[in-house]
Amino acid sequence: MSDSGRGELVTPSAVVVAPPGLEREQWLTVRRTGVGGSEVAAVLGMSRYSSAYEVYLDKRGELPLDRPRSPELAEAAFWGLAHEPTIASVFADRTGLGVVEGPGTVAHVERRWMLANVDRYVIEAGEAAPSSLLEIKTRSAFQLDEWLGGVPDGPALQTHWYLAVTGYSHAHVAALLGGNRLVVHRVERDEQLVEHLVALVGEFWQGVLDGTPPPIDGSPATEELLGHLYDVRAGAETVADPAEVLPLLERRRELKAREQRTADELREVDNKLRATAGEAEVVKVQGEVAFTWKQSGPVSAKRLAAAHPELAARYTRPVDALDTKCLAAEHPDVVRPFRSRRLLVPKESAR
C-alpha cells in the first residue's frame, strides 16, 4: 500500500497525514490534531482508563505530551504491540486474505480531525488494493466469553471509527485471548452508528477548538486525573462561586447519607444470611447453592500470633519497605509532589 501523495486518497475517504515510523513525540503531536480510534470510547464516557475530560486537556496541550502510563497498561501495550505481527500473520493464514501494513496515520479527507492508526489493511483474494481493515487486540483469557459473543463495545466503537475515517464497508477484528485462542469477527459498517459517532465526537472536537471542556464525570479515570493534575501550592486558598459549590456540597451530603443507609441495609441482609448459615459453609435452596459463608477470608495475623506465638515466630519474615513516615518527616518537600490528594468536607456540625 503506497502513499503517492499526501493529498491523495489512500482509502475511499482517507488521506495520509503522517508517515509510519515517526519518533514517539512527533507521533503524539500528530495525535493532538484530532481524535483517534483509541480515544473514541473515552470521549463517549465508555472507557475504564480515560475520560472525555482527560482527552480534552490532552488535545488542548494542557497535559504532558508523553505522560507516563500505569505499569499495568504499559505492560499490556508492550505485549499487544509485540504480538501484533504474529496475529496478523495467523489471521492471513486462517482466512486466506492478504494483510499489509498501512501508510501511516490517516485522516478523513473532509474532516481532518478524524484520525486513524489502522493496525493492518486487508486485501481480498484476486484484488490488488486493500478493501477493508484489520483491527488487532490482545486480551486476557477471562474475556473469552465476551469475545465469543461478538466484538465488545470498546473495540467495536474503535473499529467503526476506523470505518468512518477510511470509508470501507467492513472490517475484521482479530483478538488473541489468553495467548492461545484467536477469535476473528467480521464487522459490517453500520451507517447510522457512523453518523452518530461523527456527530458526537465532532461536538467534542468543536469544544476542543472553542476551549469548552466537557462536563466533569464520575469516572475513576477522571478522579485519578484530578488527583495528580495540578502542582499544588501548600496552604493555597481559592474563593469559589457559592452558586456552583453549595448545591454540590448539598448533593454530596444527600448521597453520603444514602450511601450509609444502603450500607446499613446491605449489612442487615448479609447478617441474616450469615445467621441462616450458622456453622455451615454452604447453603442450598431447592437443591442449588444459594450462597456460601466459608472460612477463606484474610488471616488475622494478630489473633493467630496470640494463640500460637511459637508457630507465628517461625513464619515471621522481615519485609523491605519504604519508611514513608520518616521520609516525609525529614524531607517533606521531596515527598510532597508524590502525595495523592484527598477531598475532605467538614461535617455539618462543624460548619
Secondary structure, DSSP 8 states (H G I E B T S, - for coil): ---S-TTSBSSSSEEEEE-TT--HHHHHHHHTTSB-HHHHHHHTT--SS--HHHHHHHHTT-S-TT----HHHHHHHHHHHHHHHHHHHHHHHHH--EEE--SSEEEESS-TTBEE--SEEEE-TT-SS--EEEEEEEE-GGGHHHHHTS--HHHHHHHHHHHHHH--SEEEEEEEETTTEEEEEEEE--HHHHHHHHHHHHHHHHHHHHT--------HHHHHHHHHSS---TT------HHHHHHHHHHHHHHHHHHHHHHHHHHHHHHHHHHHHTT-SEEEETTEEEEE--S-S---HHHHHHH-HHHHHHT--------HHHHHHH-HHHHGGG---------GGG-
